[in-house]
Amino acid sequence: MTLPRSVLIDPEQTPYYHCVSRCVRRAFLCGKDALTGYNFEHRRQWVENRLIELTEIFAIDLCAYTVMSNHYHVVLHIDSKSLCAWTDDEVIERWTRLYRLPEWFEQLDAARQRSLIDKWRARLGSISWFMRSINEPLARRANQEDGCKGRFWEGRFRSQALLDDQSVLKCMAYVDLNPIRANTAETPETSLHTSIKARIDNRDEKLAPMIGNPNNVFSLPITKQDYLLLVDWTGRQFRADKRGQIDPRTPPIIKRLQTHSAGWYDEIRHLTRKFHRAIGNVASLSAFRDHLGQQRLKGLSI
């Protein structure tokens, strides 16, 4: 059963979400289309540029991303604290980077202006509006390039609530390792248009900060060094022929997360098949199931 996005995405339950948007046509979003022979590789940069641009506007942190041939993944964090701290002028300034300020806005009385600013503030903290602000302009641009009209994306993007720190890190690693699993890259440092590549190249100033960044109050629950180690180790379990020898030793971060290396690897490998609307441990999934008002939730045995 399809549930409304307002139920699936609730910052009071968790501020972290994994979202996927997929191209609906046979024509590729990016890469080379074997059917037509056209190469759309340049569109990957369109997506990456737009993601970075929107992090400067929305109260949403970009934790991880990857741009594949016909879809893209993002792991997002809703920064409710910053959203509430913005002044009205900041809200207006940010909103007008996306849309024109209506000419009649100044003619409204104070109460109606307040109502409109509150609506804009809510939208600047909305993952639905964030995804919409990615997909709409990219669809128009791609349709113009293709010389056609019509739907470019599937009707709804997929969202999964990430209910605990382990789930956030698992999903980030899953997203960053997409090119490895798809056999389009050999190593994280050669995975173009991914957040792991940006972090390795120190182009991560617009990404969600990690522990050890002194300039931010919010940070992901891991240091950058540990995260790079975690992704590299996980990727070595996916492919035995990956460059270098697979190190059988469990990295320290796995031990500190109090999880088993085999379980970690197995869950990342089957992440989207094992879970659907949310990813988490038994307790967090049970609470989210009750929040949805459902008797069952994929990934949770009852």
N, C-alpha and C positions, 0 to 999 in steps of 0.2 A: 504494500500500500504506500502510495506517495504521501509524504508528510510535508506540510508547509515549511519553508526555510526558516521562519521565525521560531519554529520548534526545534529544528535540527541544529540551528546556530544560536546559542544562548550564552553570552559571555559570563553569566552567573554560574553556569555549569563548568565551563572551561574557556580560556581565551585562545586556545590553540586549535587550528583546523587544517586538514589536508584537503586540497581542492584539485580537481582534474577537469579540464575542458578539452573536448575532443572535436575534431573536424568532422562534419557530417557527410561531405562529398568524397568521392573517390580521389579527386585531386588532392594533392598533399598540401598540408599547412607549410611544411618545410621539406628540405631534402630533394632528391631527384625522383620524379614520378616515372616508373618504368613503363607505364601504359602510354603516356604521351611523349616521354623523353624530355619534358621540361624540367629545369632545375630551379627549385624554390628555396635553395639553401640560405639566401640572403634574408628570408623572412624570419629566421631564428633571431637575428639581431633586432628586428622589429619588436618581437615579443620581449626580449631581454631589456631593450631600451625602455619600453613602456612600463614594465614592472618596476624598474628603478625609478622612473619618473613619478609613478604613483605613490611610492613610499615617501616621497617628499611632500605629498599632499594629504594623504589619508593618515589617520591614527592607527595604522596597521603596519606591523613590522614584517618584513620578508625574511623568514628563517631559512628557507631552502627553495630551490627551483631547478627545473630542468626543462628544456625545450626539445621535444622529440619530433619525428617526421609528421605525425598527424594529431598530436596532442601535447599538452604541457601540464606539468605538475607544479604546485606551489604549497609550501607549508607557511601558514600565516599566524600572526599573533595580534590580537586586538588589544591596543594600548588604551584602555578605558581611562586610566589616570591622566594621561596627556590630553585626551579628548575633552575631559571635564575641565581641565585647567586652561584651555584656550579661551582667549577673550572673544567677544563678538566680532571685533575687527579681524582677528586672526581667522575665524571661521569664514568670514566673507572673503578675505584675501585668498584663502585656500580654495574655496568653492569656485571663485571666479577664474582660477587657473583651468578649471574644467568647463565651465559654462559661463555665458555672459550674464552679468547682473541685469535683471529686468529694468527697463527704463522707468517703469512705474514704481519701483521699490521705494525711492525717496518720497513718493507721494503717499505712502501708507502711513497710518498712525503707528504709534510706538508698540501697541499690542500686536498688530498684524506683522510688523517687522520682527518682533520677538518670536512670534510663532514660526515665521519663515526661517529665521536663523536657527531656531531649535531643530527644525526639520533638516536643514543642511548639516548641522552638527551630527545628528543621528546618522545621516547618510555617510558622512566622512569616517564613521566608525563601523560601517556596515560592510561585511565581506561580500554580500550580494552586489552592492554598488561598486565595490572594488573590482570584482570580476566583470561586471558590466562595463566598467570604464576601460578594461583591457580589451574585451571581446568586440564591442561595437565598432570602435575605430579601426581595429585590425581587420574585421570582416569587410568594412567598406573599402579599405585600402586593397585587400586581396581581391575583392570582386572587381574593383576598377582595373587592377593589373590583369585579371583573367578575362576581362571584357564580358562579364555576365552579371546576373542579378540572382537574388534568392538567398536562402539560409546558408550560412557558412559553418556555424557551430551547431552542435546538438542543442536541443531545446533547454536543457538544464545542465549546469555544471554539477559534478558530483562532489559532495562534501563529507568528510569524516571528522568527527570530534576526537581530539587527542586528549585523553583524560588524565594522564599522569606524565611525569618526566621521562620515564622509560619509553612510553609511547611516542612522545615528541622526538626523542633521539632515534628511535627505530624508524619512524616515518621519514625523518630528515635523511638518514642513511639510505633508506629505500629510494627516495627521490634522487639523491645524488648519484646513486649507482645504477640508475636506469640505463644510461648508455653502455655500461659494462654488461648488464644482463642482455641487452639487445645486440651486443657484439658490434657496436658502432664505435667503441673506444676501447683501448687496451688498459688504460690506467686512469685514475682520477685526474691527474694533471694534464691528460690529453682529452678529457671530456669537455668539449667546447659547449658554451652556453648552458653551464650549470653553476650552481652556487659553490660547489666544492672547488671548481676551477677558479672562481673569483676569489675565494678565500686563500687558496694556494698562491695566487698571484698578488695577494694583498690589495685586491680591488673590492674589499668587502666593507668599505666605510658606510655604504647605504644598506647593508644587510643587518639583520638583528645581531646585536653584540653578544659576545660570549663572556664567561667569567674572566676577569682580569682586565676588562676594558674600564678605565677609570672615569670615562666621560659620560657614562650612562647609568641610570638607576636600574633599569631593567636589563637583564642579561639571561641568555639561555643557560640551562643547568649543566654546563660543561665548559672546559677551557678549549681554546682553539687547537692547541697541540693535541689534547686528548681526542678531540673530534676527528682531526685528520688521521690520527692513529686508528681510531675506531672504524672509520670508513675504509681505510686501506686494508685493515685486517678482515673486515666483512667481505670486501670485494675479492680478496684472495680465496675465500671459501666458495665463492660463486664459480670461479673458473680455475681449474687446475693448471691450465696452460698460460696463466697470467705471468707477466714478466717477473722473474725472481722465484725463489723457492717459497712455498707456503710455510709460514712459521706455525708450528703446532701449538706454541705457547699462547695461552689466553692473555690478551692485553690487560693491564691493570685496571682500566676503566670498566671492563666487564665485571671484574670482581667487586669494584666499588659500587656498581649498580645492583649488586646482590642478585645476579641472574646467572644462568648457566650458558656457556658459550654455544652449546648445541641448540638450546632453546632460542637463544638470540638469533642465530643464523636461520633456523627453521622458520621463525615467525617473519623475519624480513623477507625471506624467499617467497612466502605465501601470504604476504600481508594483505593484499586486496581480496584474496579469496577467503581467508579465514575471518576477516572482519568486514563489516559493511558500513553501518552508520556511525560507528565509533570504534576507537582502538584504546584498549586499556587493560588493567588487571581485573580480576573477578569482582572486587569490591566496587571499583569505579564503574565498570560496565553494568553492574546490578543497579547502582544508583541512577545511571543514565537511562536504563530500561524503565525504571519507575518514573523518571521525569517525562519520558515519552508516553507513558501510560500504556505500555505494551506488555504482553506476557512473555514474549521471546525477543531475543536480540542476537543476531549472528555473531559468533565468537564467544558466546556465553552459554555454557551447558547448564541446563536446569532439570 
